[in-house]
Amino acid sequence: MVNVQPVKPSQTRSERAREADHPTSQLAQFGADKPLRLDCGVDLAPFQIAYQTYGRLNADRSNAILICHALTGDQHVFNTHPVTGKPGWWETLVGPGRPVDTDRYFVICSNVVGGCLGSTGPSSTNPATGKPWGLDFPVITIPDMVRAQAMLIDHLGIRKLFAVVGGSMGGMQVLQWAVAYPERVFSALAVACSTRHSAQNIAFHELGRQAVMADPEWRGGRYFEHGTHPRRGLSVARMAAHITYLSSAALHRKFGRRLQDREMPTFSFDADFEVESYLRHQGSSFVERFDANSYLYLTRAMDYFDIAADHDGALAQAFRGSPTRFCVVSFTSDWLFPTSESRNIVHALNASGARVSFAEIETDKGHDAFLLDVPEFFAISHAFLQSAASAHGLNSAVS
Amino acid sequence: MVNVQPVKPSQTRSERAREADHPTSQLAQFGADKPLRLDCGVDLAPFQIAYQTYGRLNADRSNAILICHALTGDQHVFNTHPVTGKPGWWETLVGPGRPVDTDRYFVICSNVVGGCLGSTGPSSTNPATGKPWGLDFPVITIPDMVRAQAMLIDHLGIRKLFAVVGGSMGGMQVLQWAVAYPERVFSALAVACSTRHSAQNIAFHELGRQAVMADPEWRGGRYFEHGTHPRRGLSVARMAAHITYLSSAALHRKFGRRLQDREMPTFSFDADFEVESYLRHQGSSFVERFDANSYLYLTRAMDYFDIAADHDGALAQAFRGSPTRFCVVSFTSDWLFPTSESRNIVHALNASGARVSFAEIETDKGHDAFLLDVPEFFAISHAFLQSAASAHGLNSAVS
């Protein structure tokens, strides 16, 4: 496990910029001879991918698990976050003795291209200008992210991944891995995701983008140069997104109509209700760790994602003949990626003759359930990876 | 029917201010001797209520129907809107031969206190300063709105309303009328509403308020004096709210993932998807007709609404002994005010011994269904009002 020193929560502009170009992570750098071919038609070069690894690669390089992070996630799955000082974002699922067992597997997680934690993205320095890319950065897609990850896996000398695991936007990448590189993915665990973004999901993302771009401090995306920060717009975007990550029942259970540190309403626009304080906190803490332009690019990538559209509208066609073992997981109260979306994936996999198991987990925690302590989810993940490990000849501990 | 001349859609600051103080509607003005007692403890005086009427009051003043409007609605139910030039917002339900039959009933709709179409609100001139109230306007509640409406009904010489009808925030007012003035409400039609705002609903409203207040042009609510307009913030707030008014299925049916006037995605932040263009339009058209501070005040009023809390937590207690005939209507795909909320109302009314009928209407149109062409809704409204009219001795046409 890589040990990372936490930085104080509120970064300065230069600190944020440093994390973009010189991250507190391992780096794979690709020169002009190894461009990343983007769906928009641009060859991105040079570029870099920041990543973390945990555990040890075995002798025959057959125990690697790639974790794909969600929209506002990053590579810091199981170590202290260099910006926030908080524990890794998936320490519930990943670690010694956990379903993604770092005593047994070699676990890799990279920051997606377009992100802001060290992989090339809009806050990285554009070598052509010496300034941050901003909106000159080309629009990227989920397949682009996966293509970059494949280059990283090549760079690490791994031909085939034992498993690719992810939730939400991470789950989209899992599905894209299986479609793009079926021979390189032994098993795929896709959680709380879909093969295409719905109109409602696009609508919520567009709302968030408009909130960011409406902030005069966004400055057409050139806020680094102007010394500004679209803090208020990004905070509003985060608040909107955060509501979609929780179920109505979870919000009711956590907050109900309880007032914040008071007996009576103030009859003002203060945060009278606990849920208001909570949302304001979610918004303001997010802007300290995330880049506004990355938020635009990554939401856009999710909106564009549509596996079937890339296969003449036939989802089953995309997976035809797949040798990968799939496990698809949904949560009953997830209204952002409802179970109906997971069923679509499962139907397509069934129609394509792929091997798939499916679990819908009863919880009132909403979309965020994949990041929370949900024992049934861990049990299912553990059983799926155990069974896949046996089939893959990974019965013993790391060599 | 009052004929109103449409004004060009894009109002100037002075035009908006004029509509607030000197609306294109009838006015009931209350002087210092008739203050409006507000829940926050303030006596609001003087104040005015702008209203429209349709049809004729009969000789024994027994055929009056009060319509209560929703958050962004107004008194222009069945006439051309003075700002937008569009038809009245409830011409589907109200008019000759419609369920709320203007040939038979005397229909009244007033702008709520706190609104921006002529009833006293934050964009009205504060007589103490000669400037718009802005955030000096006292925070108002749903009971305050209803208290003001009761003063209007007194002013019109009507002791008892044949019916009170409304959806969403309008439905909240209907319920509050029945609780506050049970002897003055013969029948009550409460559509797509609840007796208290949920944590999720408060969260969406808080998001909208934060979007408005994040806009530097909001200027602490004093934008009229500064000659600014928090257009971008209010537009984002409207976009967020609008998503909640539609169901995911309705968004899918209307837009799916269709691109806007193009074959291929642009790989940019243009409105590639139709749903994005639609939302942007919803946002930008809203800011031409609605006041940003009113949006803050009216969302706040909805958040504070909690009938049970005002009756020792017992909802049934609030309705005990009610002589009113109730009809409660919900829509299957309304996730903002889901059927479970309507069932709570019905259970409380049953427990209190009140007379109530309940209909859940199957539709994929979401919360907005109450404003749209939903024949089952019209049939139920018609049947309920017919039956109530018989019981009220309103069998013949207007005298």
Chai-1 contact restraints between the chains, C-beta under 6 A:
chainA,res_idxA,chainB,res_idxB,connection_type,confidence,min_distance_angstrom,max_distance_angstrom,comment,restraint_id
A,C40,B,F267,contact,1.0,0.0,6.0,A-B,restraint_1
A,V139,B,F267,contact,1.0,0.0,6.0,A-B,restraint_2
A,A199,B,L251,contact,1.0,0.0,6.0,A-B,restraint_3
A,A199,B,H252,contact,1.0,0.0,6.0,A-B,restraint_4
A,A199,B,F255,contact,1.0,0.0,6.0,A-B,restraint_5
A,A199,B,G256,contact,1.0,0.0,6.0,A-B,restraint_6
A,A199,B,V275,contact,1.0,0.0,6.0,A-B,restraint_7
A,Q200,B,S248,contact,1.0,0.0,6.0,A-B,restraint_8
A,Q200,B,L251,contact,1.0,0.0,6.0,A-B,restraint_9
A,I202,B,F273,contact,1.0,0.0,6.0,A-B,restraint_10
A,I202,B,V275,contact,1.0,0.0,6.0,A-B,restraint_11
A,A203,B,I243,contact,1.0,0.0,6.0,A-B,restraint_12
A,A203,B,V275,contact,1.0,0.0,6.0,A-B,restraint_13
A,A203,B,L279,contact,1.0,0.0,6.0,A-B,restraint_14
A,E206,B,E276,contact,1.0,0.0,6.0,A-B,restraint_15
A,E206,B,L279,contact,1.0,0.0,6.0,A-B,restraint_16
A,L207,B,M239,contact,1.0,0.0,6.0,A-B,restraint_17
A,L207,B,A240,contact,1.0,0.0,6.0,A-B,restraint_18
A,Q210,B,V236,contact,1.0,0.0,6.0,A-B,restraint_19
A,A211,B,V236,contact,1.0,0.0,6.0,A-B,restraint_20
A,A214,B,R232,contact,1.0,0.0,6.0,A-B,restraint_21
A,A214,B,V236,contact,1.0,0.0,6.0,A-B,restraint_22
A,P216,B,P216,contact,1.0,0.0,6.0,A-B,restraint_23
A,R232,B,A214,contact,1.0,0.0,6.0,A-B,restraint_24
A,V236,B,Q210,contact,1.0,0.0,6.0,A-B,restraint_25
A,V236,B,A211,contact,1.0,0.0,6.0,A-B,restraint_26
A,V236,B,A214,contact,1.0,0.0,6.0,A-B,restraint_27
A,M239,B,L207,contact,1.0,0.0,6.0,A-B,restraint_28
A,A240,B,L207,contact,1.0,0.0,6.0,A-B,restraint_29
A,A240,B,A240,contact,1.0,0.0,6.0,A-B,restraint_30
A,I243,B,A203,contact,1.0,0.0,6.0,A-B,restraint_31
A,S248,B,Q200,contact,1.0,0.0,6.0,A-B,restraint_32
A,L251,B,A199,contact,1.0,0.0,6.0,A-B,restraint_33
A,L251,B,Q200,contact,1.0,0.0,6.0,A-B,restraint_34
A,H252,B,A199,contact,1.0,0.0,6.0,A-B,restraint_35
A,F255,B,A199,contact,1.0,0.0,6.0,A-B,restraint_36
A,G256,B,A199,contact,1.0,0.0,6.0,A-B,restraint_37
A,P265,B,Y304,contact,1.0,0.0,6.0,A-B,restraint_38
A,F267,B,C40,contact,1.0,0.0,6.0,A-B,restraint_39
A,F267,B,V139,contact,1.0,0.0,6.0,A-B,restraint_40
A,F273,B,I202,contact,1.0,0.0,6.0,A-B,restraint_41
A,V275,B,A199,contact,1.0,0.0,6.0,A-B,restraint_42
A,V275,B,I202,contact,1.0,0.0,6.0,A-B,restraint_43
A,V275,B,A203,contact,1.0,0.0,6.0,A-B,restraint_44
A,E276,B,E206,contact,1.0,0.0,6.0,A-B,restraint_45
A,L279,B,A203,contact,1.0,0.0,6.0,A-B,restraint_46
A,L279,B,E206,contact,1.0,0.0,6.0,A-B,restraint_47
A,Y304,B,P265,contact,1.0,0.0,6.0,A-B,restraint_48
